[in-house]
Amino acid sequence: MRKQTVEVFHALMKKGWIDRSENIDVWRYYEDPEIQEELETMKEGLGFELIRSGDRIYLVPTQDNDLFLKNNVDYRKDISASNEVRTRDLYLMNYFSIYLIYMFYHGEGTDPKCREFISKEDAIKEFSDHCKACIKGAEVSEQTDYSDNFIQLANAWLSKTDGPLDSMKFGEKYGILNRLLVKFSPDRDDIFYQESGNIRPTRKLDNLMPYFLRKDRIAEMQEWLKEVNDYAADL
């Protein structure tokens, strides 16, 4: 394997992406067909994909990857959760994080982005309204899109107090949101950032959402949700 291939992979691992203007030499290495061929071999063996969006290339782990994907232990570390924090709250945070992304990207056509920012207050309200609608739908009809386990998570969310805007407590709604925002901040997962009290998606999230919303990726996410639902049965 060529040394330059290792340098490209190292740069991708360091940040999760390389940028044409910021990583000039590494980008030039990547454009070499022989290096791309070696990276293709690594992709198959290690379980990741390389996604290009404009002047950036992102490293995205696949569901077969056992090195980059995180388990509940890793997730607890990311959000600074002690062992006393209930597993249910971890699933609730995952549920909220998916819905938070949905708030920004549920448009139709080639551009799914439907808003530039949202306040913390509106994010809490919209997710609470969603949870109320889930519960109400389950009460009036047996033909619902939400399983009993997701209804339990919705009830768990609504049972929490709002708490202060800067709360970090798992028993409070703002605490759940703020811990998510710490995990998603640019110096960690690089998904959302805060500006003037508003939540905004990062360039990384904007670039990768078309990839995640491809039909084959949606099928993978549906399968993942099914697995989460099966695990949630043990809550």
Secondary structure, DSSP 8 states (H G I E B T S, - for coil): --HHHHHHHHHHHHHSEEETTTSHHHHHHHTSHHHHHHHHHHHHHHTEEEEEETTEEEEEE-TT-SSSS--HHHHHHHTT--TTS-HHHHHHHHHHHHHHHHHHB---TT--B--S-EEHHHHHHHHHHHHHHHHHHHHH-S--SS-HHHHHHHHHHHTSB---TT---TTBHHHHHHHHHHHTSTTTT-SEEEETTEEEE-HHHHHHHHHHTSHHHHHHHHHHHHHHHHHHTT-
